[in-house]
Structures are given as C-alpha cells and as structure tokens.
Amino acid sequence: MSRIRLAIVDDSTFMRKALSRVLENEPDIYIAGAAASGEELLANINKWNPDIITLDLSMPGMGGLLTLEKIMEWKPVPVIILSTHSSKETLLTIEALHRGAVDFIDKQQYSLVDFDSLRNVLVEKIFQLTKKETISKKQERLPSKTETVFESTTQLMQDSVAKGMHKTYDALFIVASTGGPPAIQKILEDIGTYLSVPVAIVQHMPEGFIKPFAGRLNAHLPFAVKEAPHAEIFQNSSVCIGPTGYHLRLKQEDGKIYTVLTRYPENTTHRPSGDVLFQTAAPIYGSRAIAVLLTGMGKDGAIGMAEMAKAGAYTIAQDEASSIVYGMPKAAVDLGAVREVLHINRIGKRIVELLNSNQYSISAKIETSVCSQS
C-alpha cells in the first residue's frame, strides 16, 4: 500500500518542524510538503498531491478558513485543524468543521517539549481518516429508497412487537464524535420546526469547544440550543449538549425529568460518554425514545444503544457511506442494537416521520425492509 501523503500548513516554523519531526519515522506517512501560509500550500498543492492536510487557522494572508475553502474546491481531502481553545480560534475551529474540515486537535492539550502524545493522536486520526473514500465520493452516494435493517436487529424488532410498539416518542438522544458537528447540524436542520421533544446530545470535543458549538447551532436553528446545565428540567423543543469533562445523565424525580452533570463514572474513555447518556435514558423513556449514533472513532455509545434497544427505543445509526469514521455506528450494528442504518441525508427526515406518526407498524417494516442491502 502506498504511503499516506501529508501536507502541513502552519505559519509557525517551530510547529512545522515539530510536526515533521514527530512523523518522520512513521513508515506509512510521507511528508509531501510543509507550507507557511495558505498561498504557499495552494501554489504547491498539485505537486504535493496530499491525501490529508493539517491546517492552522490563524495565519497571515488568506487565513485558515479561506485556505480550507480553496482546498475543498481543489479536492475534498480530509483536513485536520490544529487549533487552540482561545476565544477567537475556538469560533474559527467550529466554523471550519462546518465548512469541510473533518476533525481538529487542540494544540494546548499537548506539551511543546514532549510530543509523544501529539504524535499518537495525530497518527491515529491520519490512519482513520484516510482509510475511506474521499468525502466527495461519499456525498455522491445516495441512500436507497428501502433503508437497510440488518439481520442481527430482527430479534430486537420482534421483541418490540411482542412488547407492543409505543405510539409516540417523547425524547431524542444523539451521540457523535469525529465528523459529528456538521452531521448534527444537518439532522437538526432537517427536523426544523417539527421538533416537539427535548433533545440531549453528546459530541466528543476538547474542553472549551462545546459552548461555541452550541452557540453556532442556536444561531442557525429555529429552536434553543445550549450547553447542558446541571439540574434543569429536560423540556420539550429544546436541545442541550453535554459539556466536556462531565457526563450528561438524566434522572426522574417527583414526576419530572432533570439533566445531571457528573464526573462519575471516571473510568470512561470519553467524558461525556454516549454510553452513559443512553444508559440513563433507557429506563426513563424506554420505547418512547429515539436514539441516534453518528460518525466517530471507537465504540462509545454502542453498549448504551444496546440498552436503549432492549428497552424498546427506536435506534438509528449513520451508515458507512456518509460517516467520516464508521467506528461507533459499526460497533452498535455489530451488537445488534440498531433498528435502521441510514444515510445522514435521511436521518432527520426519518425522525420527523417518527415524531409525526401516531402509529407505526413494525411488522410491516420487518416484511419489507429486513436485510435489503443491495
């Protein structure tokens, strides 16, 4: 297999040399070029022909966002933003994720003396993001009219039939990681004014990025979106996103449901954890919940989605074609926890159908949709 061609774009000579040095001994990665500005990258991009690009946003000249737009016009290769959580760069990073960047790394999380941790996370992201087809190919692939339902989910669906399918849905839960911000926005935009239930979201991000992410969604959507507070009633037609460093849980007390922020459990890969959100929602909402697991590395959310499915919730996973990384959705599918696997362009519309449906026949779905994978 040919080596992955990486281009580094950063106006800091130190960062360009540091990134080149930490990756120079990686046998599967080739530093195709290092640019001090967007203009220098674009002047050499055809010669370097990168498979993936790391991009600094705060640069003189055309700057990071315009450089990103020009990269997407050239070829939608994966772009990893190297950012800091200063107020200016945080907003630029969130905007970049909605303009085509697939992931970002907060440089302030890593020591400028010991680059081992930075190398490890960067190499993992490079390998994950270059295993798949280019984004343009994924966008060209449209979902089929008959959506896929895997054989492994048939028993869960039959169990739900035996229990009796609930006629209404009272809450929506979404979990995402790499590639999640634009996917979440797409879903919420497609739901639009149809949102009639409370929504809780877990999106893996470094500290300092969730609040501006929620603010951007709040500015673009017709309903309120905010970073989840502690001990607030989980109420209709609002969206809350779990803050970094705390698990977002739900609790029921005196007939009301509240959001709870807690550091427990501490032995999770992510905080907030999608598993924790799903696991606390399952006994409260059962078959009245819709649970969605989106693009992301790893397995977070899969075990929790299995518990949601056992409780009768309607479970949806993003398909491989539209996922930046098909790790988390695939883990849930492998557990048999997913009722429908859908393209990102279909998920929001499906949620609207479920929220507007007074009665949904699972038996008909089984007859027409099981294992249609052609």
WOKAFEN-V808683 format. One record per run of one state. SS is the DSSP state (H for helix, E for strand, L for the rest). FROM is the first residue (numbers start at 1). TO is the last residue. Records with the same first field share a line. If there is no record, write none. Layout:
SS=FROM-TO + FROM-TO
This chain:
L=1-3 + 10-12 + 24-28 + 36-37 + 49-51 + 57-62 + 75-77 + 84-86 + 99-102 + 110-115 + 131-134 + 141-147 + 150-150 + 164-170 + 177-179 + 195-197 + 204-209 + 221-223 + 228-232 + 234-237 + 242-246 + 254-255 + 263-273 + 294-295 + 297-301 + 311-313 + 319-325 + 335-339 + 343-343 + 357-361 + 371-374
E=4-9 + 29-35 + 52-56 + 78-83 + 103-106 + 148-149 + 171-176 + 198-203 + 224-227 + 233-233 + 238-241 + 247-253 + 256-262 + 289-293 + 296-296 + 314-318 + 326-326 + 340-342 + 370-370
H=13-23 + 38-48 + 63-74 + 87-98 + 107-109 + 116-130 + 135-140 + 151-163 + 180-194 + 210-220 + 274-288 + 302-310 + 327-334 + 344-356 + 362-369
